[in-house]
Amino acid sequence: MHEMAIAQGILDIVVQEASQNGADRITRIKLRIGEMTGIQPDALTFCFEALAAETPARAAELEIEVVPLVAECQACGQQFGVERYRFFCPACSSAEVKTLSGRELQVEHLEVE
């Protein structure tokens, strides 16, 4: 379960940021997670809550935005949502595509007290 390692990384980031800004408590964390990362939001939330129990993030609300996997065809310029990891342009069938979104893993912002 790679969600545990990811949750630990997120926790490390937010606790350090809160500490550097003189905050005692983290109340909300907004994440952007790309569809292609394979991260399961429910599993990530479970792991984060378990790890955060004795930290300033113990009561933090974890808000997760799942970013869809979108690509652009380099042959015809068509932008399209990638389904079931089929990286073929629906307009011209080219496999020459560039991923535009869906690989993100970001702490977008956090709220502290």
Phi and psi restraints in degrees (range 20) as a CNS / XPLOR table:
assign (resid 1 and name C) (resid 2 and name N)
       (resid 2 and name CA) (resid 2 and name C) 1.0 -74.9 20.0 2
assign (resid 2 and name N) (resid 2 and name CA)
       (resid 2 and name C) (resid 3 and name N) 1.0 -9.6 20.0 2
assign (resid 2 and name C) (resid 3 and name N)
       (resid 3 and name CA) (resid 3 and name C) 1.0 -62.2 20.0 2
assign (resid 3 and name N) (resid 3 and name CA)
       (resid 3 and name C) (resid 4 and name N) 1.0 -31.2 20.0 2
assign (resid 3 and name C) (resid 4 and name N)
       (resid 4 and name CA) (resid 4 and name C) 1.0 -64.7 20.0 2
assign (resid 4 and name N) (resid 4 and name CA)
       (resid 4 and name C) (resid 5 and name N) 1.0 -46.1 20.0 2
assign (resid 4 and name C) (resid 5 and name N)
       (resid 5 and name CA) (resid 5 and name C) 1.0 -65.3 20.0 2
assign (resid 5 and name N) (resid 5 and name CA)
       (resid 5 and name C) (resid 6 and name N) 1.0 -38.8 20.0 2
assign (resid 5 and name C) (resid 6 and name N)
       (resid 6 and name CA) (resid 6 and name C) 1.0 -66.6 20.0 2
assign (resid 6 and name N) (resid 6 and name CA)
       (resid 6 and name C) (resid 7 and name N) 1.0 -43.2 20.0 2
assign (resid 6 and name C) (resid 7 and name N)
       (resid 7 and name CA) (resid 7 and name C) 1.0 -60.9 20.0 2
assign (resid 7 and name N) (resid 7 and name CA)
       (resid 7 and name C) (resid 8 and name N) 1.0 -39.7 20.0 2
assign (resid 7 and name C) (resid 8 and name N)
       (resid 8 and name CA) (resid 8 and name C) 1.0 -64.4 20.0 2
assign (resid 8 and name N) (resid 8 and name CA)
       (resid 8 and name C) (resid 9 and name N) 1.0 -41.5 20.0 2
assign (resid 8 and name C) (resid 9 and name N)
       (resid 9 and name CA) (resid 9 and name C) 1.0 -62.8 20.0 2
assign (resid 9 and name N) (resid 9 and name CA)
       (resid 9 and name C) (resid 10 and name N) 1.0 -43.5 20.0 2
assign (resid 9 and name C) (resid 10 and name N)
       (resid 10 and name CA) (resid 10 and name C) 1.0 -62.7 20.0 2
assign (resid 10 and name N) (resid 10 and name CA)
       (resid 10 and name C) (resid 11 and name N) 1.0 -45.3 20.0 2
assign (resid 10 and name C) (resid 11 and name N)
       (resid 11 and name CA) (resid 11 and name C) 1.0 -60.2 20.0 2
assign (resid 11 and name N) (resid 11 and name CA)
       (resid 11 and name C) (resid 12 and name N) 1.0 -44.3 20.0 2
assign (resid 11 and name C) (resid 12 and name N)
       (resid 12 and name CA) (resid 12 and name C) 1.0 -58.5 20.0 2
assign (resid 12 and name N) (resid 12 and name CA)
       (resid 12 and name C) (resid 13 and name N) 1.0 -44.2 20.0 2
assign (resid 12 and name C) (resid 13 and name N)
       (resid 13 and name CA) (resid 13 and name C) 1.0 -63.1 20.0 2
assign (resid 13 and name N) (resid 13 and name CA)
       (resid 13 and name C) (resid 14 and name N) 1.0 -50.6 20.0 2
assign (resid 13 and name C) (resid 14 and name N)
       (resid 14 and name CA) (resid 14 and name C) 1.0 -70.8 20.0 2
assign (resid 14 and name N) (resid 14 and name CA)
       (resid 14 and name C) (resid 15 and name N) 1.0 -35.8 20.0 2
assign (resid 14 and name C) (resid 15 and name N)
       (resid 15 and name CA) (resid 15 and name C) 1.0 -67.3 20.0 2
assign (resid 15 and name N) (resid 15 and name CA)
       (resid 15 and name C) (resid 16 and name N) 1.0 -40.8 20.0 2
assign (resid 15 and name C) (resid 16 and name N)
       (resid 16 and name CA) (resid 16 and name C) 1.0 -64.1 20.0 2
assign (resid 16 and name N) (resid 16 and name CA)
       (resid 16 and name C) (resid 17 and name N) 1.0 -45.0 20.0 2
assign (resid 16 and name C) (resid 17 and name N)
       (resid 17 and name CA) (resid 17 and name C) 1.0 -61.8 20.0 2
assign (resid 17 and name N) (resid 17 and name CA)
       (resid 17 and name C) (resid 18 and name N) 1.0 -43.9 20.0 2
assign (resid 17 and name C) (resid 18 and name N)
       (resid 18 and name CA) (resid 18 and name C) 1.0 -61.8 20.0 2
assign (resid 18 and name N) (resid 18 and name CA)
       (resid 18 and name C) (resid 19 and name N) 1.0 -44.3 20.0 2
assign (resid 18 and name C) (resid 19 and name N)
       (resid 19 and name CA) (resid 19 and name C) 1.0 -62.8 20.0 2
assign (resid 19 and name N) (resid 19 and name CA)
       (resid 19 and name C) (resid 20 and name N) 1.0 -43.6 20.0 2
assign (resid 19 and name C) (resid 20 and name N)
       (resid 20 and name CA) (resid 20 and name C) 1.0 -65.0 20.0 2
assign (resid 20 and name N) (resid 20 and name CA)
       (resid 20 and name C) (resid 21 and name N) 1.0 -22.7 20.0 2
assign (resid 20 and name C) (resid 21 and name N)
       (resid 21 and name CA) (resid 21 and name C) 1.0 -105.5 20.0 2
assign (resid 21 and name N) (resid 21 and name CA)
       (resid 21 and name C) (resid 22 and name N) 1.0 12.9 20.0 2
assign (resid 21 and name C) (resid 22 and name N)
       (resid 22 and name CA) (resid 22 and name C) 1.0 71.9 20.0 2
assign (resid 22 and name N) (resid 22 and name CA)
       (resid 22 and name C) (resid 23 and name N) 1.0 20.9 20.0 2
assign (resid 22 and name C) (resid 23 and name N)
       (resid 23 and name CA) (resid 23 and name C) 1.0 -89.7 20.0 2
assign (resid 23 and name N) (resid 23 and name CA)
       (resid 23 and name C) (resid 24 and name N) 1.0 143.5 20.0 2
assign (resid 23 and name C) (resid 24 and name N)
       (resid 24 and name CA) (resid 24 and name C) 1.0 -96.4 20.0 2
assign (resid 24 and name N) (resid 24 and name CA)
       (resid 24 and name C) (resid 25 and name N) 1.0 -21.5 20.0 2
assign (resid 24 and name C) (resid 25 and name N)
       (resid 25 and name CA) (resid 25 and name C) 1.0 -143.5 20.0 2
assign (resid 25 and name N) (resid 25 and name CA)
       (resid 25 and name C) (resid 26 and name N) 1.0 138.1 20.0 2
assign (resid 25 and name C) (resid 26 and name N)
       (resid 26 and name CA) (resid 26 and name C) 1.0 -102.7 20.0 2
assign (resid 26 and name N) (resid 26 and name CA)
       (resid 26 and name C) (resid 27 and name N) 1.0 123.9 20.0 2
assign (resid 26 and name C) (resid 27 and name N)
       (resid 27 and name CA) (resid 27 and name C) 1.0 -103.8 20.0 2
assign (resid 27 and name N) (resid 27 and name CA)
       (resid 27 and name C) (resid 28 and name N) 1.0 -27.6 20.0 2
assign (resid 27 and name C) (resid 28 and name N)
       (resid 28 and name CA) (resid 28 and name C) 1.0 -152.9 20.0 2
assign (resid 28 and name N) (resid 28 and name CA)
       (resid 28 and name C) (resid 29 and name N) 1.0 139.5 20.0 2
assign (resid 28 and name C) (resid 29 and name N)
       (resid 29 and name CA) (resid 29 and name C) 1.0 -131.4 20.0 2
assign (resid 29 and name N) (resid 29 and name CA)
       (resid 29 and name C) (resid 30 and name N) 1.0 125.5 20.0 2
assign (resid 29 and name C) (resid 30 and name N)
       (resid 30 and name CA) (resid 30 and name C) 1.0 -107.4 20.0 2
assign (resid 30 and name N) (resid 30 and name CA)
       (resid 30 and name C) (resid 31 and name N) 1.0 126.2 20.0 2
assign (resid 30 and name C) (resid 31 and name N)
       (resid 31 and name CA) (resid 31 and name C) 1.0 -115.2 20.0 2
assign (resid 31 and name N) (resid 31 and name CA)
       (resid 31 and name C) (resid 32 and name N) 1.0 148.2 20.0 2
assign (resid 31 and name C) (resid 32 and name N)
       (resid 32 and name CA) (resid 32 and name C) 1.0 -116.5 20.0 2
assign (resid 32 and name N) (resid 32 and name CA)
       (resid 32 and name C) (resid 33 and name N) 1.0 118.8 20.0 2
assign (resid 32 and name C) (resid 33 and name N)
       (resid 33 and name CA) (resid 33 and name C) 1.0 -125.1 20.0 2
assign (resid 33 and name N) (resid 33 and name CA)
       (resid 33 and name C) (resid 34 and name N) 1.0 121.8 20.0 2
assign (resid 33 and name C) (resid 34 and name N)
       (resid 34 and name CA) (resid 34 and name C) 1.0 -72.5 20.0 2
assign (resid 34 and name N) (resid 34 and name CA)
       (resid 34 and name C) (resid 35 and name N) 1.0 145.0 20.0 2
assign (resid 34 and name C) (resid 35 and name N)
       (resid 35 and name CA) (resid 35 and name C) 1.0 -57.5 20.0 2
assign (resid 35 and name N) (resid 35 and name CA)
       (resid 35 and name C) (resid 36 and name N) 1.0 -33.8 20.0 2
assign (resid 35 and name C) (resid 36 and name N)
       (resid 36 and name CA) (resid 36 and name C) 1.0 -75.7 20.0 2
assign (resid 36 and name N) (resid 36 and name CA)
       (resid 36 and name C) (resid 37 and name N) 1.0 -11.8 20.0 2
assign (resid 36 and name C) (resid 37 and name N)
       (resid 37 and name CA) (resid 37 and name C) 1.0 -68.9 20.0 2
assign (resid 37 and name N) (resid 37 and name CA)
       (resid 37 and name C) (resid 38 and name N) 1.0 -23.7 20.0 2
assign (resid 37 and name C) (resid 38 and name N)
       (resid 38 and name CA) (resid 38 and name C) 1.0 78.6 20.0 2
assign (resid 38 and name N) (resid 38 and name CA)
       (resid 38 and name C) (resid 39 and name N) 1.0 7.3 20.0 2
assign (resid 38 and name C) (resid 39 and name N)
       (resid 39 and name CA) (resid 39 and name C) 1.0 -75.3 20.0 2
assign (resid 39 and name N) (resid 39 and name CA)
       (resid 39 and name C) (resid 40 and name N) 1.0 131.0 20.0 2
assign (resid 39 and name C) (resid 40 and name N)
       (resid 40 and name CA) (resid 40 and name C) 1.0 -91.2 20.0 2
assign (resid 40 and name N) (resid 40 and name CA)
       (resid 40 and name C) (resid 41 and name N) 1.0 113.8 20.0 2
assign (resid 40 and name C) (resid 41 and name N)
       (resid 41 and name CA) (resid 41 and name C) 1.0 -53.8 20.0 2
assign (resid 41 and name N) (resid 41 and name CA)
       (resid 41 and name C) (resid 42 and name N) 1.0 -41.0 20.0 2
assign (resid 41 and name C) (resid 42 and name N)
       (resid 42 and name CA) (resid 42 and name C) 1.0 -64.6 20.0 2
assign (resid 42 and name N) (resid 42 and name CA)
       (resid 42 and name C) (resid 43 and name N) 1.0 -41.6 20.0 2
assign (resid 42 and name C) (resid 43 and name N)
       (resid 43 and name CA) (resid 43 and name C) 1.0 -67.3 20.0 2
assign (resid 43 and name N) (resid 43 and name CA)
       (resid 43 and name C) (resid 44 and name N) 1.0 -40.1 20.0 2
assign (resid 43 and name C) (resid 44 and name N)
       (resid 44 and name CA) (resid 44 and name C) 1.0 -63.3 20.0 2
assign (resid 44 and name N) (resid 44 and name CA)
       (resid 44 and name C) (resid 45 and name N) 1.0 -43.9 20.0 2
assign (resid 44 and name C) (resid 45 and name N)
       (resid 45 and name CA) (resid 45 and name C) 1.0 -61.4 20.0 2
assign (resid 45 and name N) (resid 45 and name CA)
       (resid 45 and name C) (resid 46 and name N) 1.0 -45.0 20.0 2
assign (resid 45 and name C) (resid 46 and name N)
       (resid 46 and name CA) (resid 46 and name C) 1.0 -59.4 20.0 2
assign (resid 46 and name N) (resid 46 and name CA)
       (resid 46 and name C) (resid 47 and name N) 1.0 -48.4 20.0 2
assign (resid 46 and name C) (resid 47 and name N)
       (resid 47 and name CA) (resid 47 and name C) 1.0 -64.1 20.0 2
assign (resid 47 and name N) (resid 47 and name CA)
       (resid 47 and name C) (resid 48 and name N) 1.0 -42.7 20.0 2
assign (resid 47 and name C) (resid 48 and name N)
       (resid 48 and name CA) (resid 48 and name C) 1.0 -61.4 20.0 2
assign (resid 48 and name N) (resid 48 and name CA)
       (resid 48 and name C) (resid 49 and name N) 1.0 -46.5 20.0 2
assign (resid 48 and name C) (resid 49 and name N)
       (resid 49 and name CA) (resid 49 and name C) 1.0 -60.5 20.0 2
assign (resid 49 and name N) (resid 49 and name CA)
       (resid 49 and name C) (resid 50 and name N) 1.0 -39.7 20.0 2
assign (resid 49 and name C) (resid 50 and name N)
       (resid 50 and name CA) (resid 50 and name C) 1.0 -65.4 20.0 2
assign (resid 50 and name N) (resid 50 and name CA)
       (resid 50 and name C) (resid 51 and name N) 1.0 -43.0 20.0 2
assign (resid 50 and name C) (resid 51 and name N)
       (resid 51 and name CA) (resid 51 and name C) 1.0 -73.9 20.0 2
assign (resid 51 and name N) (resid 51 and name CA)
       (resid 51 and name C) (resid 52 and name N) 1.0 -31.4 20.0 2
assign (resid 51 and name C) (resid 52 and name N)
       (resid 52 and name CA) (resid 52 and name C) 1.0 -83.1 20.0 2
assign (resid 52 and name N) (resid 52 and name CA)
       (resid 52 and name C) (resid 53 and name N) 1.0 -4.7 20.0 2
assign (resid 52 and name C) (resid 53 and name N)
       (resid 53 and name CA) (resid 53 and name C) 1.0 -50.8 20.0 2
assign (resid 53 and name N) (resid 53 and name CA)
       (resid 53 and name C) (resid 54 and name N) 1.0 -38.5 20.0 2
assign (resid 53 and name C) (resid 54 and name N)
       (resid 54 and name CA) (resid 54 and name C) 1.0 -110.9 20.0 2
assign (resid 54 and name N) (resid 54 and name CA)
       (resid 54 and name C) (resid 55 and name N) 1.0 29.9 20.0 2
assign (resid 54 and name C) (resid 55 and name N)
       (resid 55 and name CA) (resid 55 and name C) 1.0 -125.4 20.0 2
assign (resid 55 and name N) (resid 55 and name CA)
       (resid 55 and name C) (resid 56 and name N) 1.0 172.4 20.0 2
assign (resid 55 and name C) (resid 56 and name N)
       (resid 56 and name CA) (resid 56 and name C) 1.0 -62.9 20.0 2
assign (resid 56 and name N) (resid 56 and name CA)
       (resid 56 and name C) (resid 57 and name N) 1.0 -10.2 20.0 2
assign (resid 56 and name C) (resid 57 and name N)
       (resid 57 and name CA) (resid 57 and name C) 1.0 -98.2 20.0 2
assign (resid 57 and name N) (resid 57 and name CA)
       (resid 57 and name C) (resid 58 and name N) 1.0 12.1 20.0 2
assign (resid 57 and name C) (resid 58 and name N)
       (resid 58 and name CA) (resid 58 and name C) 1.0 -58.1 20.0 2
assign (resid 58 and name N) (resid 58 and name CA)
       (resid 58 and name C) (resid 59 and name N) 1.0 -31.5 20.0 2
assign (resid 58 and name C) (resid 59 and name N)
       (resid 59 and name CA) (resid 59 and name C) 1.0 -110.2 20.0 2
assign (resid 59 and name N) (resid 59 and name CA)
       (resid 59 and name C) (resid 60 and name N) 1.0 14.2 20.0 2
assign (resid 59 and name C) (resid 60 and name N)
       (resid 60 and name CA) (resid 60 and name C) 1.0 -68.4 20.0 2
assign (resid 60 and name N) (resid 60 and name CA)
       (resid 60 and name C) (resid 61 and name N) 1.0 138.4 20.0 2
assign (resid 60 and name C) (resid 61 and name N)
       (resid 61 and name CA) (resid 61 and name C) 1.0 -84.9 20.0 2
assign (resid 61 and name N) (resid 61 and name CA)
       (resid 61 and name C) (resid 62 and name N) 1.0 126.5 20.0 2
assign (resid 61 and name C) (resid 62 and name N)
       (resid 62 and name CA) (resid 62 and name C) 1.0 -99.1 20.0 2
assign (resid 62 and name N) (resid 62 and name CA)
       (resid 62 and name C) (resid 63 and name N) 1.0 111.6 20.0 2
assign (resid 62 and name C) (resid 63 and name N)
       (resid 63 and name CA) (resid 63 and name C) 1.0 -103.8 20.0 2
assign (resid 63 and name N) (resid 63 and name CA)
       (resid 63 and name C) (resid 64 and name N) 1.0 123.3 20.0 2
assign (resid 63 and name C) (resid 64 and name N)
       (resid 64 and name CA) (resid 64 and name C) 1.0 -117.1 20.0 2
assign (resid 64 and name N) (resid 64 and name CA)
       (resid 64 and name C) (resid 65 and name N) 1.0 122.0 20.0 2
assign (resid 64 and name C) (resid 65 and name N)
       (resid 65 and name CA) (resid 65 and name C) 1.0 -101.7 20.0 2
assign (resid 65 and name N) (resid 65 and name CA)
       (resid 65 and name C) (resid 66 and name N) 1.0 118.7 20.0 2
assign (resid 65 and name C) (resid 66 and name N)
       (resid 66 and name CA) (resid 66 and name C) 1.0 -88.2 20.0 2
assign (resid 66 and name N) (resid 66 and name CA)
       (resid 66 and name C) (resid 67 and name N) 1.0 121.2 20.0 2
assign (resid 66 and name C) (resid 67 and name N)
       (resid 67 and name CA) (resid 67 and name C) 1.0 -93.2 20.0 2
assign (resid 67 and name N) (resid 67 and name CA)
       (resid 67 and name C) (resid 68 and name N) 1.0 123.3 20.0 2
assign (resid 67 and name C) (resid 68 and name N)
       (resid 68 and name CA) (resid 68 and name C) 1.0 -66.7 20.0 2
assign (resid 68 and name N) (resid 68 and name CA)
       (resid 68 and name C) (resid 69 and name N) 1.0 154.3 20.0 2
assign (resid 68 and name C) (resid 69 and name N)
       (resid 69 and name CA) (resid 69 and name C) 1.0 -82.3 20.0 2
assign (resid 69 and name N) (resid 69 and name CA)
       (resid 69 and name C) (resid 70 and name N) 1.0 113.1 20.0 2
assign (resid 69 and name C) (resid 70 and name N)
       (resid 70 and name CA) (resid 70 and name C) 1.0 -126.0 20.0 2
assign (resid 70 and name N) (resid 70 and name CA)
       (resid 70 and name C) (resid 71 and name N) 1.0 139.0 20.0 2
assign (resid 70 and name C) (resid 71 and name N)
       (resid 71 and name CA) (resid 71 and name C) 1.0 -129.8 20.0 2
assign (resid 71 and name N) (resid 71 and name CA)
       (resid 71 and name C) (resid 72 and name N) 1.0 164.8 20.0 2
assign (resid 71 and name C) (resid 72 and name N)
       (resid 72 and name CA) (resid 72 and name C) 1.0 -128.7 20.0 2
assign (resid 72 and name N) (resid 72 and name CA)
       (resid 72 and name C) (resid 73 and name N) 1.0 130.9 20.0 2
assign (resid 72 and name C) (resid 73 and name N)
       (resid 73 and name CA) (resid 73 and name C) 1.0 -73.3 20.0 2
assign (resid 73 and name N) (resid 73 and name CA)
       (resid 73 and name C) (resid 74 and name N) 1.0 128.6 20.0 2
assign (resid 73 and name C) (resid 74 and name N)
       (resid 74 and name CA) (resid 74 and name C) 1.0 -81.0 20.0 2
assign (resid 74 and name N) (resid 74 and name CA)
       (resid 74 and name C) (resid 75 and name N) 1.0 -13.8 20.0 2
assign (resid 74 and name C) (resid 75 and name N)
       (resid 75 and name CA) (resid 75 and name C) 1.0 -85.7 20.0 2
assign (resid 75 and name N) (resid 75 and name CA)
       (resid 75 and name C) (resid 76 and name N) 1.0 -44.8 20.0 2
assign (resid 75 and name C) (resid 76 and name N)
       (resid 76 and name CA) (resid 76 and name C) 1.0 -119.7 20.0 2
assign (resid 76 and name N) (resid 76 and name CA)
       (resid 76 and name C) (resid 77 and name N) 1.0 -8.4 20.0 2
assign (resid 76 and name C) (resid 77 and name N)
       (resid 77 and name CA) (resid 77 and name C) 1.0 86.4 20.0 2
assign (resid 77 and name N) (resid 77 and name CA)
       (resid 77 and name C) (resid 78 and name N) 1.0 -0.7 20.0 2
assign (resid 77 and name C) (resid 78 and name N)
       (resid 78 and name CA) (resid 78 and name C) 1.0 -65.9 20.0 2
assign (resid 78 and name N) (resid 78 and name CA)
       (resid 78 and name C) (resid 79 and name N) 1.0 131.5 20.0 2
assign (resid 78 and name C) (resid 79 and name N)
       (resid 79 and name CA) (resid 79 and name C) 1.0 -99.6 20.0 2
assign (resid 79 and name N) (resid 79 and name CA)
       (resid 79 and name C) (resid 80 and name N) 1.0 139.1 20.0 2
assign (resid 79 and name C) (resid 80 and name N)
       (resid 80 and name CA) (resid 80 and name C) 1.0 -154.0 20.0 2
assign (resid 80 and name N) (resid 80 and name CA)
       (resid 80 and name C) (resid 81 and name N) 1.0 152.6 20.0 2
assign (resid 80 and name C) (resid 81 and name N)
       (resid 81 and name CA) (resid 81 and name C) 1.0 -77.7 20.0 2
assign (resid 81 and name N) (resid 81 and name CA)
       (resid 81 and name C) (resid 82 and name N) 1.0 131.1 20.0 2
assign (resid 81 and name C) (resid 82 and name N)
       (resid 82 and name CA) (resid 82 and name C) 1.0 -87.6 20.0 2
assign (resid 82 and name N) (resid 82 and name CA)
       (resid 82 and name C) (resid 83 and name N) 1.0 125.7 20.0 2
assign (resid 82 and name C) (resid 83 and name N)
       (resid 83 and name CA) (resid 83 and name C) 1.0 -115.3 20.0 2
assign (resid 83 and name N) (resid 83 and name CA)
       (resid 83 and name C) (resid 84 and name N) 1.0 137.2 20.0 2
assign (resid 83 and name C) (resid 84 and name N)
       (resid 84 and name CA) (resid 84 and name C) 1.0 51.1 20.0 2
assign (resid 84 and name N) (resid 84 and name CA)
       (resid 84 and name C) (resid 85 and name N) 1.0 34.8 20.0 2
assign (resid 84 and name C) (resid 85 and name N)
       (resid 85 and name CA) (resid 85 and name C) 1.0 56.7 20.0 2
assign (resid 85 and name N) (resid 85 and name CA)
       (resid 85 and name C) (resid 86 and name N) 1.0 32.5 20.0 2
assign (resid 85 and name C) (resid 86 and name N)
       (resid 86 and name CA) (resid 86 and name C) 1.0 -92.9 20.0 2
assign (resid 86 and name N) (resid 86 and name CA)
       (resid 86 and name C) (resid 87 and name N) 1.0 99.6 20.0 2
assign (resid 86 and name C) (resid 87 and name N)
       (resid 87 and name CA) (resid 87 and name C) 1.0 -90.2 20.0 2
assign (resid 87 and name N) (resid 87 and name CA)
       (resid 87 and name C) (resid 88 and name N) 1.0 57.8 20.0 2
assign (resid 87 and name C) (resid 88 and name N)
       (resid 88 and name CA) (resid 88 and name C) 1.0 -123.6 20.0 2
assign (resid 88 and name N) (resid 88 and name CA)
       (resid 88 and name C) (resid 89 and name N) 1.0 134.2 20.0 2
assign (resid 88 and name C) (resid 89 and name N)
       (resid 89 and name CA) (resid 89 and name C) 1.0 -64.4 20.0 2
assign (resid 89 and name N) (resid 89 and name CA)
       (resid 89 and name C) (resid 90 and name N) 1.0 128.4 20.0 2
assign (resid 89 and name C) (resid 90 and name N)
       (resid 90 and name CA) (resid 90 and name C) 1.0 -72.2 20.0 2
assign (resid 90 and name N) (resid 90 and name CA)
       (resid 90 and name C) (resid 91 and name N) 1.0 -16.7 20.0 2
assign (resid 90 and name C) (resid 91 and name N)
       (resid 91 and name CA) (resid 91 and name C) 1.0 -87.3 20.0 2
assign (resid 91 and name N) (resid 91 and name CA)
       (resid 91 and name C) (resid 92 and name N) 1.0 -43.3 20.0 2
assign (resid 91 and name C) (resid 92 and name N)
       (resid 92 and name CA) (resid 92 and name C) 1.0 -125.7 20.0 2
assign (resid 92 and name N) (resid 92 and name CA)
       (resid 92 and name C) (resid 93 and name N) 1.0 0.1 20.0 2
assign (resid 92 and name C) (resid 93 and name N)
       (resid 93 and name CA) (resid 93 and name C) 1.0 69.5 20.0 2
assign (resid 93 and name N) (resid 93 and name CA)
       (resid 93 and name C) (resid 94 and name N) 1.0 10.2 20.0 2
assign (resid 93 and name C) (resid 94 and name N)
       (resid 94 and name CA) (resid 94 and name C) 1.0 -69.4 20.0 2
assign (resid 94 and name N) (resid 94 and name CA)
       (resid 94 and name C) (resid 95 and name N) 1.0 146.3 20.0 2
assign (resid 94 and name C) (resid 95 and name N)
       (resid 95 and name CA) (resid 95 and name C) 1.0 -98.4 20.0 2
assign (resid 95 and name N) (resid 95 and name CA)
       (resid 95 and name C) (resid 96 and name N) 1.0 4.0 20.0 2
assign (resid 95 and name C) (resid 96 and name N)
       (resid 96 and name CA) (resid 96 and name C) 1.0 -87.0 20.0 2
assign (resid 96 and name N) (resid 96 and name CA)
       (resid 96 and name C) (resid 97 and name N) 1.0 83.3 20.0 2
assign (resid 96 and name C) (resid 97 and name N)
       (resid 97 and name CA) (resid 97 and name C) 1.0 -125.7 20.0 2
assign (resid 97 and name N) (resid 97 and name CA)
       (resid 97 and name C) (resid 98 and name N) 1.0 155.4 20.0 2
assign (resid 97 and name C) (resid 98 and name N)
       (resid 98 and name CA) (resid 98 and name C) 1.0 -118.4 20.0 2
assign (resid 98 and name N) (resid 98 and name CA)
       (resid 98 and name C) (resid 99 and name N) 1.0 131.3 20.0 2
assign (resid 98 and name C) (resid 99 and name N)
       (resid 99 and name CA) (resid 99 and name C) 1.0 -75.6 20.0 2
assign (resid 99 and name N) (resid 99 and name CA)
       (resid 99 and name C) (resid 100 and name N) 1.0 125.7 20.0 2
assign (resid 99 and name C) (resid 100 and name N)
       (resid 100 and name CA) (resid 100 and name C) 1.0 -96.7 20.0 2
assign (resid 100 and name N) (resid 100 and name CA)
       (resid 100 and name C) (resid 101 and name N) 1.0 -36.6 20.0 2
assign (resid 100 and name C) (resid 101 and name N)
       (resid 101 and name CA) (resid 101 and name C) 1.0 -154.6 20.0 2
assign (resid 101 and name N) (resid 101 and name CA)
       (resid 101 and name C) (resid 102 and name N) 1.0 163.4 20.0 2
assign (resid 101 and name C) (resid 102 and name N)
       (resid 102 and name CA) (resid 102 and name C) 1.0 118.1 20.0 2
assign (resid 102 and name N) (resid 102 and name CA)
       (resid 102 and name C) (resid 103 and name N) 1.0 -3.3 20.0 2
assign (resid 102 and name C) (resid 103 and name N)
       (resid 103 and name CA) (resid 103 and name C) 1.0 -110.5 20.0 2
assign (resid 103 and name N) (resid 103 and name CA)
       (resid 103 and name C) (resid 104 and name N) 1.0 6.5 20.0 2
assign (resid 103 and name C) (resid 104 and name N)
       (resid 104 and name CA) (resid 104 and name C) 1.0 -67.5 20.0 2
assign (resid 104 and name N) (resid 104 and name CA)
       (resid 104 and name C) (resid 105 and name N) 1.0 149.8 20.0 2
assign (resid 104 and name C) (resid 105 and name N)
       (resid 105 and name CA) (resid 105 and name C) 1.0 -151.7 20.0 2
assign (resid 105 and name N) (resid 105 and name CA)
       (resid 105 and name C) (resid 106 and name N) 1.0 92.4 20.0 2
assign (resid 105 and name C) (resid 106 and name N)
       (resid 106 and name CA) (resid 106 and name C) 1.0 -132.4 20.0 2
assign (resid 106 and name N) (resid 106 and name CA)
       (resid 106 and name C) (resid 107 and name N) 1.0 142.2 20.0 2
assign (resid 106 and name C) (resid 107 and name N)
       (resid 107 and name CA) (resid 107 and name C) 1.0 -87.3 20.0 2
assign (resid 107 and name N) (resid 107 and name CA)
       (resid 107 and name C) (resid 108 and name N) 1.0 104.5 20.0 2
assign (resid 107 and name C) (resid 108 and name N)
       (resid 108 and name CA) (resid 108 and name C) 1.0 -74.0 20.0 2
assign (resid 108 and name N) (resid 108 and name CA)
       (resid 108 and name C) (resid 109 and name N) 1.0 -45.8 20.0 2
assign (resid 108 and name C) (resid 109 and name N)
       (resid 109 and name CA) (resid 109 and name C) 1.0 -163.8 20.0 2
assign (resid 109 and name N) (resid 109 and name CA)
       (resid 109 and name C) (resid 110 and name N) 1.0 165.1 20.0 2
assign (resid 109 and name C) (resid 110 and name N)
       (resid 110 and name CA) (resid 110 and name C) 1.0 -139.8 20.0 2
assign (resid 110 and name N) (resid 110 and name CA)
       (resid 110 and name C) (resid 111 and name N) 1.0 151.7 20.0 2
assign (resid 110 and name C) (resid 111 and name N)
       (resid 111 and name CA) (resid 111 and name C) 1.0 -113.2 20.0 2
assign (resid 111 and name N) (resid 111 and name CA)
       (resid 111 and name C) (resid 112 and name N) 1.0 136.2 20.0 2
assign (resid 111 and name C) (resid 112 and name N)
       (resid 112 and name CA) (resid 112 and name C) 1.0 -133.7 20.0 2
assign (resid 112 and name N) (resid 112 and name CA)
       (resid 112 and name C) (resid 113 and name N) 1.0 166.0 20.0 2
